[in-house]
Amino acid sequence: MKNNNLLIKYTIGIFLILITLGSCAPTRFVKPLEKDQKAVAFNLGGPLIGFAGTTIPIPFTALTYGQGLNAKTTAFGSIHTTSLLYGNIQSDIGVLREIKAYDTTNALIPGISMVLAGNFIYGTFEKKAKLWPQGDLNFYWDINKKRHFIYLGISNWFEFATKKAHEQAQTKNWFINPHFGISGQGKKWNSQLEMKYLAPGISNQNIVVDYASFGNTGAIGVYYSITRKF
């Protein structure tokens, strides 16, 4: 029982650090669904960490539901299933809006979309809740006769609290997470592989998790998603 309690505390610590670093989930939607089209997605992955002599992504999971409100707008909501196992009710709810559709006659000019979302977490052990607003900007290019597209962008999280965990002063209120990915597009199924650089301006030193990164700040995240459209 003692070991189990230590594991729970260690895992909760990881969640707190991840939230401090920024988003621990991939981009939900880059291109809008068709009007009234529905989709259910499952994602697996997270920040890369040193574990048992190798480097692996933390296997966080989540389920997402999306629906096309019109040809340019998609609403979505998710539940983070791994968080539930450790007593955290975590969700992100938002809307994607296509700003510019990709035009194959101008292949170098990307399609553009933006996301406005809210990230909510409630810790059932601590009885505390938090909300982080999020704004994303994505650029994408169709390839392989529209069977795939590549994309890049930036996810922005905003922290309005004045204190971090353990009553430490909150010194940063804007967390930037650049990302890059590729998506395969089928009639009913989509797949997506994404790499995200989480919070490049935040130190990853002197913490309980050994993050893989490009230096002494942030963490590299790798995520895989699969989507079924209806």
Long-range contacts (C-beta under 8 A, 24 or more apart in sequence): 8-86, 8-87, 10-208, 11-86, 12-86, 12-87, 12-88, 12-123, 12-125, 13-208, 13-209, 14-58, 14-208, 14-209, 15-83, 15-86, 15-88, 16-165, 17-207, 17-208, 17-209, 18-46, 18-47, 18-58, 18-198, 19-121, 19-130, 19-132, 20-164, 20-165, 20-199, 20-202, 21-47, 21-175, 21-198, 21-199, 21-202, 21-204, 21-211, 21-218, 21-219, 22-155, 22-157, 22-175, 22-176, 22-177, 22-198, 22-199, 22-202, 23-119, 23-134, 23-155, 23-157, 23-175, 23-177, 23-196, 23-198, 23-221, 24-58, 24-60, 24-198, 24-221, 25-60, 25-62, 25-78, 25-80, 25-92, 25-223, 26-179, 26-181, 26-192, 26-194, 26-196, 26-221, 26-223, 26-225, 27-115, 27-136, 27-138, 27-151, 27-153, 27-155, 27-179, 27-181, 27-192, 27-194, 28-64, 28-66, 28-76, 28-78, 28-92, 28-94, 28-96, 28-115, 28-117, 29-66, 29-74, 29-76, 29-96, 29-113, 29-115, 30-96, 30-113, 30-138, 30-140, 30-149, 30-151, 30-153, 30-181, 30-183, 31-98, 31-111, 31-113, 31-140, 31-149, 32-68, 32-71, 32-72, 32-73, 32-74, 32-96, 32-97, 32-98, 32-113, 33-66, 33-67, 33-68, 33-74, 33-229, 34-68, 34-71, 35-68, 35-69, 35-70, 35-71, 36-67, 36-68, 37-67, 37-68, 37-229, 37-230, 38-65, 38-66, 38-67, 38-68, 38-229, 38-230, 39-64, 39-65, 39-66, 39-67, 39-190, 39-227, 39-228, 39-229, 39-230, 40-64, 40-65, 40-66, 40-227, 40-228, 40-230, 41-65, 41-66, 41-190, 41-225, 41-226, 41-227, 41-228, 42-225, 42-226, 43-223, 43-224, 43-225, 43-226, 44-223, 44-224, 44-225, 45-221, 45-222, 45-223, 45-224, 46-221, 46-222, 46-223, 47-198, 47-209, 47-211, 47-212, 47-219, 47-220, 47-221, 48-211, 48-212, 48-219, 48-220, 48-221, 48-222, 49-209, 49-210, 49-211, 49-212, 49-219, 50-210, 50-211, 50-212, 51-210, 55-212, 57-221, 57-222, 57-223, 69-95, 71-98, 72-97, 72-98, 73-97, 73-98, 83-121, 87-123, 87-124, 87-125, 88-121, 88-122, 88-123, 88-124, 89-120, 89-121, 89-122, 89-124, 90-119, 90-120, 90-121, 90-122, 91-119, 91-120, 91-121, 92-117, 92-118, 92-119, 92-120, 92-134, 93-117, 93-118, 93-120, 94-118, 94-134, 102-140, 102-141, 102-142, 102-149, 104-142, 107-141, 110-139, 110-140, 110-141, 111-139, 111-140, 111-141, 111-142, 112-137, 112-138, 112-139, 112-140, 113-137, 113-138, 113-140, 114-138, 115-155, 119-157, 130-161, 132-157, 132-158, 132-159, 133-157, 133-158, 134-158, 146-185, 147-184, 147-185, 147-186, 148-182, 148-183, 148-184, 148-185, 149-182, 149-183, 149-185, 150-180, 150-181, 150-182, 150-183, 151-180, 151-181, 151-182, 151-183, 152-178, 152-179, 152-180, 152-181, 153-178, 153-179, 154-178, 154-179, 155-179, 155-196, 172-201, 172-202, 175-199, 175-201, 175-202, 176-200, 176-201, 187-229, 188-228, 188-229, 189-226, 189-227, 189-228, 189-229, 190-225, 190-226, 190-227, 190-229, 191-224, 191-225, 191-226, 191-227, 192-223, 192-224, 192-225, 192-226, 192-227, 193-222, 193-223, 193-224, 193-225, 194-221, 194-222, 194-223, 194-224, 194-225, 195-220, 195-221, 195-222, 195-223, 196-220, 196-221, 196-222, 196-223, 197-221
